[in-house]
Amino acid sequence: MRSRQRYWMLYYRLIMHYRNYVSAATLLCSFIIFSLILYLSFYYLHFLVATTLADFTRIIYPVDPKARRIRGESVEDRKLKYREFNYLKPKTLTYEKRTYSNNIDILFRLPKKIRPQYLLLIFHGCGRSAHDWFHTTERQRIVGAALDLGFACLVFQATDKFTHCWSHNVDINENVDAQMVFKGLEGFYKEYPQLENLPRFTFGASSGGIFSSIFVTNQRYRIQGQILFISIILPEILEQHVKAKSYPATAWIYMLRDVEFASEERINASMRIFAREKIPHASFDIEPIALTRTIFHERIRTIKKETARYIFYRFEQNGWLGTYNYLRYNPRRKTTWQEFLFTPNNSSMETKEILQNIQENKHYFPDFLNTVYGEHEISYERSYEALKWHKKIYHTRGKH
């Protein structure tokens, strides 16, 4: 007992004698532990934020691992030159129109710089028209990319005059739009018999994509591959044709914020079936676009640079820009942008010329803002890559 007390007394004297040293050591240890906790907390917070942002913007790189992204665009898209027309001057994309039996209209453009090697049948979305594909910037650039790759582009018009949506009847013989396309192709091939043996591909947007997924099952005009833009394959088609291995190569182009219709989850589920049946497939994502002071001028060439800067300022001023200048709100569901964008506010940036330029391009804003938001709208991005992928698949399979 005394021995234990002696040890405690000795320990106490040592502490008292070296208390300054002990305090310093304790302080140093505390500082090291605190720093370690702070570092681990910051690392976890950084991981958490990075994961959240990744989930929000879903930055997914192109199929080519060497490709880089520049402000949301792939290098492929950024370096496109469009040899067949000057996209800075939209009117330079010329086209022809033919009306065949039963008033079937086809708008088409054949490559002029190179010999046509493929045929691309294009089906618009609901509420749209064949005319849009030669008169709206995003669609023009899709056509321009196809022409550069040797595709002759034929654009069809849905028979429904009210909704402009395509028939989703999975029975080809009962599908009125499929019968219309058959008759249109008959008339076109009579005029251009030299093109009848070219391999055929389809490009369908939204409702047109669902129609494409049905049309490619026809036995009359074989389709080598299809691009489904912000669209899906109907479950009946997956069951009756994809699982029966009688289906062409398919590429999906989808928007990352689309969680309802053509969502990444839904497309991945379809691709798992394609993988199981060994049918070539690929997907290409489109990111939301971060607003910059020049983006409206870059994507809508009739909007001047000064106007583009003013538009950016108005969105920023009204609280519409979130992290990294992505749109905070869905412009389809929240339409206050129409009030502050088209109403003068007497700011120092505002001029008569800017207001006039906005009014002249007023009709472009709804579609382009939807494209910027990145949920369900047309965009030229990734189409060139998807078409190149189809060319590669076609020639690879043709060698076997």
TIGU-485203 format. One record per atom (N, C-alpha, C): x, y negated, z. Coordinates in steps of 0.2 Angstrom, whole numbers, plus 5000, padded with zeros to 4 digits. Layout:
<nodes>
XYZ ...
</nodes>
This chain:
<nodes>
500450065000 500050005000 500449945000 500949945005 501449885005 501849874998 502049934995 502349934989 501949904984 501349914984 500849884979 500849804980 500749794986 500749714988 501349684986 501949714987 502549684985 502549674977 502349724973 502349714966 501949654964 501349644967 500849594966 501149524967 501549524973 501849454975 502349444970 502749494968 503349474963 503049454957 502449484954 502149464948 501849394949 501549374955 501349304956 501849254955 502449274959 503049224959 503349214951 503349274948 503549264941 503149224937 502449224938 501949184934 502049114936 502149104942 502149034944 502849004942 503349044942 504049014940 504049004932 503749044928 503749044921 503049024918 502648984922 501948974920 501948934914 502448884913 502448844907 502548884901 503048934902 503148984896 502549024894 502249054900 501649094899 501049054895 501048994897 500448954894 500648934887 501248924885 501448914878 501348984874 501549034877 501449104874 500649114873 500249104878 499549114877 499249064872 499449004872 499248954867 499448984860 500049004859 500249024853 499849084850 499749134855 499349194853 498649174851 498349134855 497649104854 497649074847 498149034846 498149004839 498149054833 498549104834 498649154829 498049194828 497649214834 497049244833 496549204830 496449144832 495949094829 496049084822 496749084820 496849074813 496649134809 496849194812 496649254808 495849264807 495449244813 494749244812 494549194807 494849134807 494649084802 494749104795 495349134794 495449164787 495049214785 494849264790 494449314788 493749294787 493449244791 492849214790 492749174783 493349134781 493349104775 493349154769 493749204770 493749254765 493049284764 492749304769 492049334768 491549284765 491649214768 491149164765 491249154758 491949154756 492049144748 491849204744 491849264747 491649324744 490849324743 490549304749 489849294749 489549244744 489849184743 489649134739 489849154732 490449184730 490549214724 490049264721 489849304726 489349354724 488749324722 488549274726 487849244725 487849214719 488449174717 488449134711 488449184705 488849244706 488849294701 488149324699 487749334705 487049354704 486649304701 486849234702 486349184699 486549174692 487149164690 487349154683 487449214679 487649274683 487849334680 488349324674 488849304676 489449294671 489649364669 489449384663 489749454660 490049434654 490649464653 491149454647 490849494641 491049464635 490849494629 491149564629 490949604624 491149674623 491849684622 492149634618 492849634617 493249614623 493649654626 493949634632 494449574632 494649564625 495149504624 494749444623 494149444622 493749384621 493649344628 493649274627 493649234633 492949194632 492749164638 492149124637 492349044638 492049004634 492148934634 491448904635 491348874641 490748844643 490148884641 490148944642 489648994641 489649024634 490048994630 490049024623 490649074622 490549124618 491049174617 491549144612 492149164612 492649134607 492349144600 492049204599 491749224592 491249164590 490849144594 490349094593 490649024592 491149014596 491448944596 491848934589 492148994586 492548984581 492248994574 491549004574 491149014568 491248954564 491348964557 491348904553 490748894548 490348954547 489848954543 489948934536 490248974532 490448964525 489848944520 489248974522 488748964517 488348894518 488448864523 488148804524 488448764530 488348694530 488648654535 488148644541 488248674546 487748674552 487648604555 488148564553 488148494556 487648454551 487448474546 486948444541 486448504540 485948514544 485448564543 485148574536 485048524533 484748524526 485148564521 485748574523 486148614518 486048684518 485648714522 485448784522 484848794518 484948804511 484448814506 484148884506 483548894504 483248954504 482748954498 482449014497 481949024492 481349054495 480749044491 480149074494 479749104488 479549164490 479149204485 478449224488 477949224484 477249254487 477149314482 477049374486 476949434482 476249454483 476049514482 475349534482 474949514488 474349504488 473949484494 474249424498 474549374494 474749314497 475349334503 475749374501 476249394506 476849344505 477049304509 477649254508 478249284511 478749274508 479449294510 479949234509 480249214514 480749164513 481449204514 481849184509 482549224509 483049184507 483649204509 484249174506 484849224505 485049224499 485649274498 486349244499 486849284501 487449254501 487749234495 488049174494 488349144488 489049154488 489349154493 490149154493 490349224492 489949274495 490149344494 489549384491 489749444489 489149484486 488749514492 488149514491 487749544497 487849614498 487949634504 488149704506 487649734510 487149694513 486649724518 486049684517 485549704519 484849664520 484649664527 484549604529 484249584536 483549564536 483149604538 482449584539 482249554545 482049484545 481949444551 481249444553 481049454559 480349444562 480349394568 480049344567 479949284572 479649304578 479649254583 479249274589 478549244589 478149254594 477449224594 477449154594 476949124590 476849054590 477449024585 477849064582 478349034577 478149054570 478549034566 478449054559 479149074555 479049094549 479649114545 479949044543 479548994542 479848924541 480348904546 480248924552 480748894557 481448924556 481548974553 482149004553 482648964548 482348924544 482748884540 482748804542 482348794547 482248724549 482348704556 482648754560 482748744567 483548764568 483848724572 484648734572 484848804575 484548824580 484748884583 484648944578 484048944575 483948994570 484348994564 484448934562 484848924556 485548954557 485848944563 486548974564 486549044565 485949074566 485949154566 485949174559 485549134555 485549154547 486249144544 486549084546 487249074544 487749124546 487649154552 488149204554 488049264550 487449284549 487249344545 487549334538 487449274535 487649264528 488449274527 488749244532 489449254532 489749324532 489349374535 489449444536 489249484530 488949454525 488649484519 487949504519 487549484524 486849504525 486449454520 486049484516 485549444513 484949444518 484649384519 484149374524 483449364522 483049404524 482349404522 481849394528 481549334528 481149314534 480349324532 480049364536 479349384535 478949344540 478249334538 477749294542 477249344545 477149344552 476649394554 475949374551 475549424551 474849414548 474349384552 474449384559 473949354563 474049274563 473549244560 473649174558 473449124565 473249154570 473049114576 473649114581 473849174583 474449184588 475049184585 475149204578 475749214575 476149274578 475849314582 476149374585 476149434581 476549474582 476649534577 476149594580 475949634576 475549694578 476049744582 475749764588 476149814592 475849884591 475449894586 475249964585 475750014583 475850064587 476450114586 476350154580 475750164578 475550204572 475750154565 476250174562 476450134556 475950134551 475550184550 475050184545 474450134547 474350124553 473850084556 474050014557 474750004557 475049934559 474949884553 474549834553 474449794548 475049754546 475449734550 476149704549 476649744545 476649804547 477049854544 476849864537 476249864535 475949874529 476149814525 476049754528 476249694524 476949694522 477449714527 478149714526 478349764520 477949814520 478049864514 477949834508 477349804507 477149774501 477649714499 477849674504 478349624503 478949644500 479249704503 479849734500 479749754493 479149784492 479049814485 479149754480 478749694482 478849644477 479549614476 479849614482 480549584482 481049634478 480949694479 481349744475 481249744468 480649724466 480449724459 480849664455 480949614459 481249554457 482049564457 482249594463 482949604464 483149684464 483049714459 483149794459 483849814462 484349764460 485049784462 485149784470 484649754473 484749754481 484349804484 484049854481 483649904484 484049954487 484649964485 485050024488 485449994494 485449934495 485849904501 485549934507 485949944512 485749964519 485349914522 484849934525 484349884529 484449884536 484449814539 484449804546 483849764548 483649754554 483149714556 483349674562 483049614563 483249564568 482549544570 482349554576 481649534579 481749504585 481349444586 481449404592 480749404596 480849424602 480249424607 479649474604 479149454602 478549494599 478849524593 479249484589 479549514583 480049574584 480349574590 480749624592 480349694594 479849684597 479349744598 479149774592 478949724587 478749754580 479349784577 479949754577 480549794574 480649864577 480549864584 480649934587 480149984584 479549964582 479050004579 479250014571 479449964568 479549964561 480050014559 480650014563 481250054561 481050124561 480450144564 480350224564 480050244557 479950194552 479550214546 480050254542 479750294538 480150344533 480150314526 479850264525 479850234518 480450194516 480650144520 481250104519 481650114525 482150164525 482550174531 482950114533 482950114540 483250054543 483850084547 484450054545 485050074548 485250054555 484949994557 485049974564 484649914565 484549894571 484149834573 484449794579 484249734579 484449684584 483749664588 483749674594 483149654598 483349594602 483049534600 483249474603 482749454609 482949454615 482549444621 481849484620 481949544619 481449594617 481549664620 481049704619 481149774622 480849824617 480949894619 480649944615 480049974619 479549984616 478950004619 479050074622 478750094628 478850164631 478650214626 478150204622 477850254617 478450274612 478750224610 479350234605 479850264608 480050244614 480550284618 480450354618 479850374620 479650444621 479550484614 479250454609 479150484603 479750484598 480150434598 480650434593 481450434596 481550394601 482250394604 482450454607 481950484611 482050554614 482150604609 481850594603 481850644598 482450634593 482850584595 483550574592 483350554584 482750524583 482650494576 482550424577 483150384578 483050314580 483750284578 483750224575 484350194572 484750164578 485350144577 485750104581 485450044583 485450024590 485049964592 485549924597 485549854595 485849804600 485349764603 485449744609 484949704613 485349634614 485049584613 485349514615 484849484620 485049474626 484549454631 484849394635 484349364639 484549304643 484549324650 485049304654 485249334661 484649314666 484349254664 483849234669 483149264668 483049304663 482449344661 482449404666 481949394670 481849454675 481149484674 480849464670 480149484669 480049534662 480149504657 480049534650 480649574648 481149544645 481749574642 482249574647 482149604653 482649594659 483249644657 483849624661 484449664660 484249734663 483849744668 483649804671 483249844666 482849814663 482349854658 482849874652 483249834650 483649854644 484149914646 484449904652 484849954654 484550024655 483950024657 483550084657 483450114651 483350074645 483250104639 483950124636 484450094638 485150114635 485350174638 485150194644 485250254647 484950314643 484350304641 484050354637 484450364630 484650304627 485050304621 485750344622 486050334628 486650364629 486550434630 486050454633 485850524634 485750564627 485450524623 485250554616 485850544611 486350514613 486950494609 486750454603 486350404604 486150354599 486550294600 486950264595 487350204596 486950144599 487150114604 486850054607 487350004610 487149944611 487549894614 487049834617 487349804621 486949744624 487449684624 487149624623 487549564623 487149514627 487449484632 487049434637 487149364635 486649324636 486749254635 486649214642 487149174644 487149144650 486749084650 486449054655 486248984656 486748934654 486548884651 487048834649 487148774654 487748764656 487848704660 487848644656 487448594659 487348534655 488048494656 488248464650 488748414650 488548354647 488948304646 488748244643 488748244636 488948294633 488948304626 488548354623 488248404627 487948464625 487348454620 486948394622 486348384617 486548364610 487148334610 487448314603 487748374600 488048414604 488348474601 487848524598 487348534601 486848584599 486248554595 486148484595 485648454591 485948394588 486248404582 486648364578 486348294577 485648294577 485348224575 485348184582 485548214587 485548174593 486248144594 486248074595 486948044595 487248054602 487948034602 488348054608 488048004613 487947944612 487747894617 487047924620 486647944616 485947974618 486048034622 486548074620 486648134624 486948114631 487348064632 487548044638 487048014643 486547984639 485947954643 485548014645 485448064641 484948114643 485248154649 485948164649 486248194655 486148154661 486248094660 486148044666 485448044669 484948054665 484248054667 484048124671 484348174668 484248244672 484648234679 485248214679 485648204685 485248164690 485048104687 484748054692 484048084695 483748124691 483048154694 483148214697 483748234699 483848294703 483748364700 483848364693 483648424690 484348474689 484948444691 485548484690 485748514696 485848574696 486148614702 486848624702 487048684705 487748704705 488048704698 488648674697 488948674691 488548654685 488048604687 487648574682 487148624678 486948684681 486448724678 485748694680 485248694675 484648674677 484348704683 484048664687 483848694694 483148724693 482748694688 482048714687 481948744680 481448784680 481248814673 480748754669 481048734664 480648674660 480048694657 479848764657 479248784655 478748774661 478948784667 478448784672 478448714676 478948684676 479048614679 479148564673 478648524672 478748484666 478848414667 479048394673 479148324675 479748294671 480148334667 480648304663 480348264657 479748284655 479448244650 479248174652 479148164658 478948104661 479548054661 480148084664 480748034665 481148034659 481048084654 481448074648 481148034643 480548034643 480147994637 479947924640 480047914646 479847844649 480447804650 480447744648 480947694649 481047684656 481647674659 481747654666 482247594667 482347564662 482747494662 483447504665 483747564664 484447564667 484947534662 485547524665 486047494661 486247534655 486147594655 486347644650 485847634644 485247614646 484647624641 484747564635 484647584629 484547534624 484047554619 483847514615 483247524610 483447584606 484047584604 484347634599 484247704602 484447704609 484447774612 483747794613 483247754615 482547774616 482247794609 482447754604 482247774597 482447844595 483147854596 483447924595 483147984598 482947964605 482548014609 481848034606 481547984604 480847994601 480948024594 481448014590 481548044584 481648124584 481948144590 482148214591 481648244597 481148214598 480648234604 480448304603 480348324597 480048394596 480548454597 481248434597 481748484599 481848504606 481648454611 481748464618 481448524621 480848534620 480548594623 480948664622 481048674616 481448734614 482148734617 482448684616 483148684618 483248684626 482848644629 482848654637 482748724639 482248754636 482148834637 482848874636 483148854630 483748884629 484348874634 484348814636 484848784641 484648824648 484048834650 483848864656 484048944656 483948964650 484149034649 483749094651 483049084650 482649134652 482349174646 481949134642 481649174636 481549124630 482049114626 482049064621 482549084616 482549064610 482949074604 483649044606 484149074604 484849044604 485249084599 485749044596 486149074591 486749114594 486849114600 487349144603 487349224603 487949254602 488049324602 487749364596 487349324591 487049364585 487649384581 488149344580 488749354576 489049424578 489149424585 489449484588 489049544587 488349544588 487949594587 487949624580 487949574575 487949594568 488549634566 489149604569 489749634567 489749704570 489449714576 489449784579 489049824575 488549804572 488149844568 488549864561 488849824559 489349834553 489849894554 490149884560 490649934562 490350004563 489750004567 489450064568 489150104561 488950064557 488650084550 489250114547 489850084546 490350114542 490750174546 490750164552 491050224556 490650284555 489950284556 489550334555 489550364548 489650314543 489550334536 490150384534 490750374538 491350414537 491250494539 490750504543 490650574545 490150614541 
</nodes>
